[in-house]
Amino acid sequence: MKSGKTIAAVLITSALFLALSACQKQEGPAERAGKEIDKATAKAGEQIEKAGQSIQDAAKGDRK
């Protein structure tokens, strides 16, 4: 009786894992492009921040 319950539990668990992995949505080209735009925007923001800091340092006379 115990082995029957164990086998049933293993089968149910396997079925649940299979169902959950099938539910994952694949990224489309628009989503990938959006992520690339987000990365580029973040990188540009970092560069602008760095340039702003350089301008502030130059205005104070602290050249690096």
Kinemage of the C-alpha trace (Angstrom):
@kinemage 1
@onewidth
@group {chain A} dominant
@subgroup {mainchain}
@vectorlist {calphas} color= white
{ca met a 1} P 0.000 0.000 0.000
{ca lys a 2} L 2.818 2.402 0.839
{ca ser a 3} L 4.610 1.844 -2.470
{ca gly a 4} L 1.410 2.564 -4.381
{ca lys a 5} L 1.001 5.907 -2.613
{ca thr a 6} L 4.669 6.713 -3.180
{ca ile a 7} L 4.414 5.961 -6.893
{ca ala a 8} L 1.253 8.051 -7.148
{ca ala a 9} L 2.931 10.951 -5.344
{ca val a 10} L 5.939 10.776 -7.669
{ca leu a 11} L 3.703 10.714 -10.749
{ca ile a 12} L 1.610 13.651 -9.537
{ca thr a 13} L 4.725 15.662 -8.669
{ca ser a 14} L 6.255 14.917 -12.069
{ca ala a 15} L 3.052 15.953 -13.822
{ca leu a 16} L 2.972 19.243 -11.881
{ca phe a 17} L 6.587 20.046 -12.771
{ca leu a 18} L 5.908 19.269 -16.415
{ca ala a 19} L 2.805 21.472 -16.432
{ca leu a 20} L 4.623 24.373 -14.782
{ca ser a 21} L 7.549 24.254 -17.194
{ca ala a 22} L 5.148 24.258 -20.150
{ca cys a 23} L 3.452 27.415 -18.842
{ca gln a 24} L 6.525 29.608 -19.116
{ca lys a 25} L 6.078 32.247 -21.771
{ca gln a 26} L 8.788 32.605 -24.383
{ca glu a 27} L 10.137 36.085 -25.066
{ca gly a 28} L 9.219 37.593 -28.362
{ca pro a 29} L 11.363 39.947 -30.444
{ca ala a 30} L 9.635 43.037 -29.004
{ca glu a 31} L 10.405 41.960 -25.439
{ca arg a 32} L 14.059 41.296 -26.287
{ca ala a 33} L 14.299 44.677 -28.030
{ca gly a 34} L 12.720 46.342 -24.991
{ca lys a 35} L 15.294 44.779 -22.692
{ca glu a 36} L 18.114 45.984 -24.940
{ca ile a 37} L 16.643 49.498 -24.919
{ca asp a 38} L 16.463 49.377 -21.111
{ca lys a 39} L 20.125 48.359 -20.928
{ca ala a 40} L 21.165 51.115 -23.337
{ca thr a 41} L 19.162 53.707 -21.396
{ca ala a 42} L 20.747 52.644 -18.107
{ca lys a 43} L 24.217 52.789 -19.628
{ca ala a 44} L 23.557 56.251 -21.088
{ca gly a 45} L 22.269 57.412 -17.698
{ca glu a 46} L 25.473 56.237 -16.043
{ca gln a 47} L 27.553 58.112 -18.610
{ca ile a 48} L 25.493 61.286 -18.131
{ca glu a 49} L 25.933 60.985 -14.365
{ca lys a 50} L 29.674 60.584 -14.827
{ca ala a 51} L 29.831 63.589 -17.175
{ca gly a 52} L 27.821 65.672 -14.709
{ca gln a 53} L 30.220 64.774 -11.920
{ca ser a 54} L 33.172 65.744 -14.119
{ca ile a 55} L 31.552 69.110 -14.862
{ca gln a 56} L 30.961 69.717 -11.153
{ca asp a 57} L 34.556 68.790 -10.354
{ca ala a 58} L 35.850 71.084 -13.102
{ca ala a 59} L 33.705 73.936 -11.795
{ca lys a 60} L 35.208 73.445 -8.332
{ca gly a 61} L 38.722 73.257 -9.789
{ca asp a 62} L 39.191 69.566 -8.888
{ca arg a 63} L 40.511 67.997 -12.064
{ca lys a 64} L 40.965 64.244 -12.045
